[in-house]
Structure formats: structure tokens, C-alpha cells
Amino acid sequence: MIKSDVLIIGSNMMDLITYIDRMPIEGETVEAPDFEMGFGGKGANQAVAAARLGSRVSMITKVGNDAFGQQQLTNFKDNKIDVSGVGIGTKSSGVAPIFVSKSSNNSIIIIKGANNELTPDDLQANIEIIKNAKIIVLENEIPLETNYAAIDLAQEFGIPILLNPAPARKDLDLEYVKKVDYFAPNETELATLTGLPASNLDEIKVAAHDMVSLGVKHMIVTLGSRGVLSVTDQDEQLINALKVDAVDTTGAGDSIIGAFAHYLAEGKNELDALNLANQYAAMTVTRRGTQKSYPTKAEVEAHYQH
């Protein structure tokens, strides 16, 4: 029997990262200074972050029926992630072309590929993994009906669930959002989901409280260089980002989600878990790439002891 600290039901992608001086306009060709490939996908990123911090992590996902899919499987195993819930789809692997600007900000296109083939039936086939998880993490790079089925199963088995609604979808069913324990958009996703402005901190707080007033239990809004906002009907806390020299913010939000899940599963209270996850993300943005920027538990401990 597989017992997981953190179960990720989600996506895997191959990141195709181009470092750019500027984006081309339509019809224009421009030269970019650098390119890298790496392992990504919101679900896989969150799984790797939790695993590198020491959690026992399981992944339920679909990899592509191509070379990228085999590389993803190897990468999961290299990161000590349980792959008994990983299936091979009929489509090619998901890919994510990512464009990183001089200011370290990024723009991303995703092609879901085999991730779209992860169905509620796959969850039933892996019911023992689901039953024996301490916390389940979901995001929106897999079909919504699969997320809804996962939420129902988590409720049935009394397992806390974190939903990261990325990419944001206006058709996300609020009734299911109200069932999750933690709802974790970034400010852009928050604006899309609420229809409210979220261009400054005051607006973000209003939008987050609006979600709570509609019945969402715990809002966690990742704010990039501004930190993380936690809102419940009882409390509001802003955890400021640490000041670092960022070189690449790709995957930083996923690192917060994965680290938060790890620290919760470890037994930390919510605020401590968020503070530690915020510190973890600060380390990741000082390194290039997505998963390869995620430090291990030993690296985190060594860094913050100095």
C-alpha cells in the first residue's frame, strides 16, 4: 500500500524556455539570446517541490506516448516520486513554450496534449493512492471533470484538498471551489475568476474577501514579488516576499504550492507553512529554469542558517 504525504493529481509538461530581449510583433522575426528545455507542468512542478523538501509524493497524471513522456517518467523517478498512478496517453506530451524577459517575468503558452486524457476513470483506477494521501493538490491543466471527481473523492475520504486554479477558467464551478480547503490563485487568476479588478493590493484583498463571502474556506493568493495573501472569514495575513535578485520567476508559484503542501503534511500550521513556502519560492527565483531551480531540503536549511 502506498501512503503519500502529498498526492498531486495534475499535469506534466516539457518546458521550452526562450530568454528574450523583447517579444516580436506579428510578422516579425527577432533573435533571442538563449534557450533551454526543462521539465514542467504545474502538477509535476508542485510534486517535485514537495519531494525535494522530503515529502513522500505520489503523482496521478498522463504522460505522452513519445520521447518526452518517457523522459517525464524518468524525471519523476529521479525525484523519488511514486509513479504507480502515472499512465501513458494516446496523445503527444504536453508542452509549454515560455518566454522570459530581461526583467525575469514570463509569458507562457500551454499545449495540454496527454494531460487532457486524465479522466475520472483514472482516479477510480488509483483509488488506493487517493485514500492514503495526507493532502491532495489539484490545478487546471487537466479536465475540470477530473478535478471535480477528485474533490468528491477527497471529501468522501476526509482528505484536505488544495486547488490551484491555473490557468484560470471562468466556467470553474463555485460549488466545487467551496468544497476545497485551500483555493490558491495568483492575482491575475483571481481577477478572471471574480470579474473584479486586482491590479493593486487593496483590490486584491477586496476580490479575495469576495470569494470568502461566497463560501470559499481559505484563499491563498500568490502575488509574485509582493508575497502571499492569506484570507479566511476570520483572518487576513500578508506575507511579504523576501528581497532577492530574481533571474527567472518561471515556476515560482508552483514552488509555493508544492512547498505549502509539504509543510502542511509535515504538521505545520497554515501560517507557518505559508511563511516557509514563501522562503522556498524566494530561493527558486534566483536560479534559472523551472524544476531545476527548486532546492532540496538540505539546500534550504543551509541557505537560511546563514
VEXDREN-2710 file (C-alpha; in Angstrom, 1 decimal):
% VEXDREN-2710
k/r/px/py/pz
1/MET/0.0/0.0/0.0
2/ILE/1.3/3.4/-1.0
3/LYS/0.9/6.1/1.6
4/SER/1.7/9.6/0.4
5/ASP/2.3/12.8/2.3
6/VAL/1.3/14.8/-0.8
7/LEU/-0.7/13.5/-3.8
8/ILE/-0.6/15.6/-6.9
9/ILE/-3.4/14.9/-9.4
10/GLY/-2.3/17.1/-12.3
11/SER/-0.3/17.9/-15.3
12/ASN/3.2/17.4/-16.7
13/MET/4.7/19.4/-19.5
14/MET/8.0/19.8/-21.2
15/ASP/9.1/23.5/-20.8
16/LEU/10.6/25.1/-23.9
17/ILE/12.2/28.3/-22.4
18/THR/13.3/31.2/-24.5
19/TYR/15.1/34.1/-22.9
20/ILE/14.2/37.2/-24.8
21/ASP/15.1/40.9/-25.1
22/ARG/11.6/41.6/-26.4
23/MET/8.6/39.8/-27.9
24/PRO/8.3/40.1/-31.7
25/ILE/5.3/41.8/-33.1
26/GLU/3.1/40.0/-35.6
27/GLY/5.0/39.1/-38.8
28/GLU/8.4/39.9/-37.2
29/THR/11.4/37.6/-36.6
30/VAL/13.7/38.6/-33.7
31/GLU/16.8/36.9/-32.3
32/ALA/16.7/35.6/-28.7
33/PRO/19.9/35.3/-26.7
34/ASP/19.3/31.9/-25.1
35/PHE/17.1/28.8/-25.0
36/GLU/16.7/25.9/-22.6
37/MET/14.4/22.8/-22.2
38/GLY/13.3/21.5/-18.9
39/PHE/10.6/19.5/-17.1
40/GLY/7.5/21.5/-16.1
41/GLY/3.7/21.3/-15.9
42/LYS/2.0/22.8/-12.8
43/GLY/1.3/19.4/-11.3
44/ALA/4.8/18.0/-11.9
45/ASN/6.4/21.2/-10.6
46/GLN/4.4/21.1/-7.4
47/ALA/5.2/17.4/-7.0
48/VAL/9.0/18.0/-7.4
49/ALA/9.0/20.9/-4.9
50/ALA/7.3/18.8/-2.3
51/ALA/9.5/15.8/-3.0
52/ARG/12.8/17.8/-2.8
53/LEU/11.7/19.1/0.6
54/GLY/11.3/15.5/1.8
55/SER/7.7/14.6/1.4
56/ARG/6.6/11.2/0.1
57/VAL/4.9/12.2/-3.1
58/SER/2.6/10.4/-5.5
59/MET/1.6/11.6/-8.9
60/ILE/-1.6/10.8/-10.8
61/THR/-1.1/12.1/-14.4
62/LYS/-0.9/11.1/-18.0
63/VAL/2.4/11.4/-19.9
64/GLY/2.6/11.5/-23.7
65/ASN/3.3/8.4/-25.9
66/ASP/6.6/10.0/-27.1
67/ALA/10.2/10.6/-26.0
68/PHE/9.1/13.5/-23.8
69/GLY/6.7/11.2/-22.0
70/GLN/9.5/8.6/-21.2
71/GLN/11.7/11.5/-20.0
72/GLN/9.0/12.7/-17.7
73/LEU/8.7/9.2/-16.2
74/THR/12.4/9.1/-15.6
75/ASN/12.4/12.6/-14.1
76/PHE/9.6/11.6/-11.6
77/LYS/11.7/8.5/-10.6
78/ASP/14.8/10.6/-10.3
79/ASN/13.0/12.9/-7.9
80/LYS/11.7/9.9/-5.8
81/ILE/8.1/10.5/-6.8
82/ASP/5.8/7.4/-6.8
83/VAL/4.8/6.7/-10.5
84/SER/2.3/3.9/-9.9
85/GLY/-0.5/6.4/-10.8
86/VAL/1.1/7.6/-13.9
87/GLY/-0.4/6.5/-17.2
88/ILE/0.7/6.8/-20.8
89/GLY/-1.8/8.6/-23.1
90/THR/-2.5/8.2/-26.8
91/LYS/-1.5/11.9/-27.5
92/SER/1.8/13.6/-27.5
93/SER/3.2/15.1/-24.3
94/GLY/2.1/18.5/-23.1
95/VAL/4.5/21.3/-23.9
96/ALA/4.8/24.8/-22.6
97/PRO/6.7/27.4/-24.7
98/ILE/7.9/30.0/-22.1
99/PHE/9.3/33.5/-22.9
100/VAL/11.4/35.0/-20.1
101/SER/12.0/38.8/-20.4
102/LYS/15.0/40.8/-19.2
103/SER/13.0/41.8/-16.1
104/SER/12.8/38.0/-15.3
105/ASN/9.0/38.0/-15.9
106/ASN/7.5/35.3/-18.1
107/SER/4.7/34.7/-20.6
108/ILE/3.6/31.1/-21.2
109/ILE/1.6/29.2/-23.8
110/ILE/0.5/25.6/-22.9
111/ILE/-0.5/22.7/-25.2
112/LYS/-2.0/20.1/-22.8
113/GLY/-1.6/17.0/-25.0
114/ALA/-1.9/13.8/-23.0
115/ASN/-2.9/15.8/-19.9
116/ASN/-6.3/16.2/-21.4
117/GLU/-6.7/12.4/-21.3
118/LEU/-6.6/12.2/-17.5
119/THR/-10.2/11.2/-16.6
120/PRO/-12.3/10.4/-13.6
121/ASP/-11.9/6.7/-14.5
122/ASP/-8.1/7.1/-13.9
123/LEU/-8.9/8.3/-10.4
124/GLN/-11.1/5.2/-9.7
125/ALA/-8.2/3.0/-11.0
126/ASN/-5.9/4.6/-8.4
127/ILE/-8.4/4.8/-5.5
128/GLU/-6.0/3.3/-3.0
129/ILE/-3.4/6.0/-3.7
130/ILE/-6.1/8.7/-3.2
131/LYS/-7.4/7.1/0.1
132/ASN/-4.0/7.0/1.7
133/ALA/-2.8/10.6/1.0
134/LYS/-2.4/13.3/3.7
135/ILE/-3.2/16.1/1.3
136/ILE/-4.3/16.3/-2.4
137/VAL/-3.2/19.1/-4.7
138/LEU/-5.1/20.0/-8.0
139/GLU/-4.7/22.5/-10.7
140/ASN/-6.4/23.4/-14.0
141/GLU/-4.1/21.8/-16.6
142/ILE/-6.3/18.7/-16.6
143/PRO/-10.0/18.3/-17.4
144/LEU/-12.4/20.1/-15.0
145/GLU/-14.5/16.9/-14.6
146/THR/-11.4/15.1/-13.3
147/ASN/-10.8/17.8/-10.7
148/TYR/-14.4/17.7/-9.6
149/ALA/-14.2/13.9/-9.3
150/ALA/-11.0/14.3/-7.2
151/ILE/-12.7/16.8/-4.9
152/ASP/-15.7/14.5/-4.3
153/LEU/-13.3/11.6/-3.5
154/ALA/-11.2/13.7/-1.2
155/GLN/-14.4/14.7/0.7
156/GLU/-15.5/11.1/0.9
157/PHE/-12.2/10.1/2.4
158/GLY/-11.8/13.2/4.6
159/ILE/-8.6/14.3/2.9
160/PRO/-7.8/18.1/2.8
161/ILE/-7.5/19.4/-0.8
162/LEU/-5.7/22.4/-2.3
163/LEU/-6.9/23.7/-5.7
164/ASN/-4.6/26.0/-7.7
165/PRO/-6.9/27.3/-10.4
166/ALA/-4.3/27.8/-13.1
167/PRO/-4.9/28.5/-15.8
168/ALA/-8.0/30.4/-14.7
169/ARG/-11.3/29.2/-16.2
170/LYS/-14.5/31.3/-15.9
171/ASP/-16.5/28.1/-16.1
172/LEU/-15.0/26.7/-12.8
173/ASP/-17.9/25.6/-10.7
174/LEU/-18.0/27.7/-7.5
175/GLU/-19.9/24.9/-5.7
176/TYR/-16.7/22.7/-6.1
177/VAL/-14.5/25.6/-5.1
178/LYS/-16.4/25.9/-1.8
179/LYS/-15.7/22.2/-1.1
180/VAL/-11.8/22.6/-1.2
181/ASP/-9.8/23.5/1.9
182/TYR/-7.4/25.9/0.2
183/PHE/-8.0/27.9/-3.0
184/ALA/-4.8/29.3/-4.4
185/PRO/-4.9/31.6/-7.4
186/ASN/-2.5/34.3/-8.4
187/GLU/-3.8/37.9/-8.7
188/THR/-4.4/37.5/-12.5
189/GLU/-6.4/34.3/-12.0
190/LEU/-8.3/36.0/-9.1
191/ALA/-9.4/38.8/-11.4
192/THR/-10.5/36.4/-14.1
193/LEU/-12.5/34.2/-11.6
194/THR/-14.2/37.1/-9.7
195/GLY/-14.6/39.6/-12.5
196/LEU/-13.2/42.2/-10.1
197/PRO/-10.1/44.3/-10.6
198/ALA/-6.9/43.1/-9.0
199/SER/-4.2/45.5/-10.1
200/ASN/-3.1/46.6/-6.6
201/LEU/-3.1/45.1/-3.1
202/ASP/-6.3/46.8/-2.0
203/GLU/-8.2/45.5/-5.0
204/ILE/-6.7/42.0/-4.5
205/LYS/-7.9/42.0/-0.9
206/VAL/-11.4/43.0/-1.9
207/ALA/-11.6/40.3/-4.5
208/ALA/-10.2/37.6/-2.1
209/HIS/-12.7/38.6/0.6
210/ASP/-15.5/38.5/-2.0
211/MET/-14.6/34.8/-2.7
212/VAL/-14.6/34.1/1.1
213/SER/-18.0/35.8/1.4
214/LEU/-19.3/33.4/-1.3
215/GLY/-18.3/30.4/0.8
216/VAL/-14.6/29.7/-0.1
217/LYS/-12.9/28.5/3.0
218/HIS/-9.3/29.7/2.7
219/MET/-8.0/32.0/0.0
220/ILE/-4.3/31.9/-0.7
221/VAL/-3.3/34.5/-3.4
222/THR/0.2/34.3/-4.7
223/LEU/1.4/37.8/-5.5
224/GLY/4.9/37.3/-7.1
225/SER/7.3/40.0/-5.8
226/ARG/4.6/41.2/-3.3
227/GLY/4.5/37.8/-1.5
228/VAL/1.4/35.8/-0.5
229/LEU/-2.0/36.9/0.8
230/SER/-4.0/34.6/3.1
231/VAL/-7.7/35.3/3.7
232/THR/-10.3/33.5/5.7
233/ASP/-13.6/34.7/7.2
234/GLN/-11.6/35.1/10.5
235/ASP/-8.3/36.4/9.4
236/GLU/-6.2/38.2/6.8
237/GLN/-2.4/38.0/6.6
238/LEU/0.0/39.4/4.0
239/ILE/3.3/37.5/3.9
240/ASN/5.8/39.8/2.2
241/ALA/8.2/38.4/-0.4
242/LEU/11.8/38.2/0.5
243/LYS/14.1/40.7/-1.3
244/VAL/16.2/38.7/-3.7
245/ASP/17.9/39.3/-7.1
246/ALA/15.4/37.4/-9.3
247/VAL/16.7/35.9/-12.6
248/ASP/13.7/33.7/-13.6
249/THR/10.3/33.6/-12.0
250/THR/9.1/30.6/-14.0
251/GLY/7.5/28.0/-11.7
252/ALA/7.8/30.2/-8.6
253/GLY/4.0/30.0/-7.9
254/ASP/4.1/26.2/-8.3
255/SER/7.1/26.1/-5.8
256/ILE/4.9/27.9/-3.2
257/ILE/2.0/25.4/-3.7
258/GLY/4.2/22.4/-3.5
259/ALA/6.2/23.6/-0.5
260/PHE/3.0/24.7/1.3
261/ALA/1.5/21.2/0.8
262/HIS/4.7/19.7/2.1
263/TYR/4.8/21.8/5.2
264/LEU/1.1/21.2/5.9
265/ALA/1.6/17.4/5.5
266/GLU/4.6/17.7/7.9
267/GLY/2.2/19.1/10.6
268/LYS/3.0/22.8/10.4
269/ASN/0.1/25.3/11.0
270/GLU/-1.2/27.1/8.0
271/LEU/0.6/30.4/8.6
272/ASP/4.0/28.8/9.4
273/ALA/3.6/26.6/6.3
274/LEU/2.9/29.7/4.1
275/ASN/5.9/31.6/5.6
276/LEU/8.2/28.6/4.9
277/ALA/6.8/28.2/1.3
278/ASN/7.3/31.9/0.7
279/GLN/11.0/31.4/1.7
280/TYR/11.3/28.4/-0.6
281/ALA/9.9/30.4/-3.6
282/ALA/12.4/33.2/-2.9
283/MET/15.3/30.7/-3.4
284/THR/13.8/29.4/-6.7
285/VAL/13.6/32.7/-8.5
286/THR/17.4/33.3/-8.0
287/ARG/18.0/30.3/-10.3
288/ARG/17.2/29.7/-14.0
289/GLY/14.6/27.2/-15.1
290/THR/11.5/25.6/-13.5
291/GLN/12.0/22.4/-11.6
292/LYS/15.8/22.6/-11.8
293/SER/15.6/25.8/-9.8
294/TYR/13.9/24.0/-6.9
295/PRO/16.3/23.5/-3.9
296/THR/16.4/20.4/-1.7
297/LYS/15.6/20.4/2.0
298/ALA/19.3/20.5/2.8
299/GLU/19.9/23.4/0.5
300/VAL/17.0/25.4/2.1
301/GLU/18.3/24.7/5.6
302/ALA/21.9/25.7/4.7
303/HIS/20.7/28.9/3.0
304/TYR/18.5/30.2/5.8
305/GLN/21.0/29.3/8.5
306/HIS/23.4/32.0/7.2
END
